[in-house]
Amino acid sequence: MKINLVPQRRDDTLVLQCAGEELTLNGQALDLSIIPAGGNLPLDTVGCEWLASDITRNGEGDLALSLILPHGYIADPTTQAAKAVLYPSAINVTEEGPISLPSYEATAS
């Protein structure tokens, strides 16, 4: 499963977990096994505030989707930690369990 991240200034958090073809977002489980090879599940039919795209499955069976990556105020966007959140790499999920997301925590100066 490939997860693209779309950074958004928000004060809440996102906790992800994968179990087989079930993706859990802050306790809300999405059963992705219903998407056939070559098919998609439209964004507006899912009802998940974290989803930022349709969920697609290519002909080989690989899933792809985009999720909102929440982050707090970033005072200095030039730091490596800030760049990891503002310009995140896609996540390729290959194992079950919690999915780590880039995060940023401002430090006091």
Phi and psi in degrees as a GROMACS rama.xvg file:
@    title "Ramachandran Plot"
@    xaxis  label "Phi"
@    yaxis  label "Psi"
@TYPE xy
-108.42  125.119  LYS-2
-115.408  116.275  ILE-3
-89.6381  144.694  ASN-4
-112.912  134.778  LEU-5
-115.668  102.868  VAL-6
-62.6623  140.4  PRO-7
-148.212  133.07  GLN-8
-69.5162  111.569  ARG-9
-148.929  155.292  ARG-10
-96.4362  -2.61143  ASP-11
-94.1993  -179.398  ASP-12
-127.103  162.269  THR-13
-123.767  128.951  LEU-14
-118.569  122.641  VAL-15
-113.063  146.611  LEU-16
-148.863  145.187  GLN-17
-121.783  135.065  CYS-18
-139.037  100.589  ALA-19
64.5461  -122.338  GLY-20
-105.27  27.193  GLU-21
-112.589  124.715  GLU-22
-109.401  126.173  LEU-23
-110.124  126.478  THR-24
-119.521  108.899  LEU-25
49.473  41.987  ASN-26
90.0721  -11.275  GLY-27
-92.4283  115.301  GLN-28
-87.7395  133.727  ALA-29
-114.679  119.009  LEU-30
-86.6768  106.654  ASP-31
-91.0555  -2.24177  LEU-32
-68.7206  -15.663  SER-33
-76.0355  -11.4953  ILE-34
-86.5645  117.479  ILE-35
-76.5842  162.711  PRO-36
-56.0483  131.189  ALA-37
80.7904  2.4267  GLY-38
-103.799  177.958  GLY-39
-147.743  158.9  ASN-40
-116.846  111.317  LEU-41
-62.2417  142.284  PRO-42
-49.894  -46.5921  LEU-43
-72.6907  -7.46099  ASP-44
-97.6855  -7.71384  THR-45
-87.1148  -38.9193  VAL-46
71.769  42.0701  GLY-47
-125.551  120.206  CYS-48
-65.64  -17.3329  GLU-49
-89.3488  -16.9117  TRP-50
-75.8114  133.721  LEU-51
-119.399  9.46264  ALA-52
-160.492  171.075  SER-53
-64.1499  159.147  ASP-54
-103.772  123.87  ILE-55
-118.941  154.498  THR-56
-128.694  122.255  ARG-57
-76.9636  179.114  ASN-58
-61.9851  -24.1829  GLY-59
-86.558  -3.98171  GLU-60
95.897  2.57836  GLY-61
-80.4564  133.464  ASP-62
-89.9567  149.33  LEU-63
-144.63  139.169  ALA-64
-158.682  164.955  LEU-65
-120.413  137.118  SER-66
-124.464  150.1  LEU-67
-71.3297  133.528  ILE-68
-106.969  102.323  LEU-69
-73.1193  145.246  PRO-70
-149.102  150.822  HIS-71
-80.1108  -170.469  GLY-72
-61.831  134.315  TYR-73
-116.64  105.819  ILE-74
-72.1704  -38.6786  ALA-75
-124.67  94.0018  ASP-76
-72.6182  0.00198164  PRO-77
-89.4393  -7.93871  THR-78
-74.7608  156.56  THR-79
-61.8908  -40.9267  GLN-80
-62.3937  -41.187  ALA-81
-66.7451  -42.585  ALA-82
-63.1113  -35.154  LYS-83
-63.3015  -29.8825  ALA-84
-87.4742  -41.3983  VAL-85
-75.3764  -27.6757  LEU-86
-132.17  63.4279  TYR-87
-72.4454  147.712  PRO-88
-80.0719  155.263  SER-89
-65.9007  152.736  ALA-90
-106.842  126.566  ILE-91
-101.495  109.031  ASN-92
-84.8368  118.66  VAL-93
-121.945  -8.28451  THR-94
-132.895  155.15  GLU-95
-78.3587  155.577  GLU-96
119.101  -167.381  GLY-97
-62.8458  145.84  PRO-98
-110.88  120.74  ILE-99
-76.4278  136.464  SER-100
-117.304  148.345  LEU-101
-64.1396  144.124  PRO-102
-139.487  161.623  SER-103
-135.961  132.31  TYR-104
-126.883  120.97  GLU-105
-66.6257  143.145  ALA-106
-108.281  145.61  THR-107
-71.6968  141.466  ALA-108
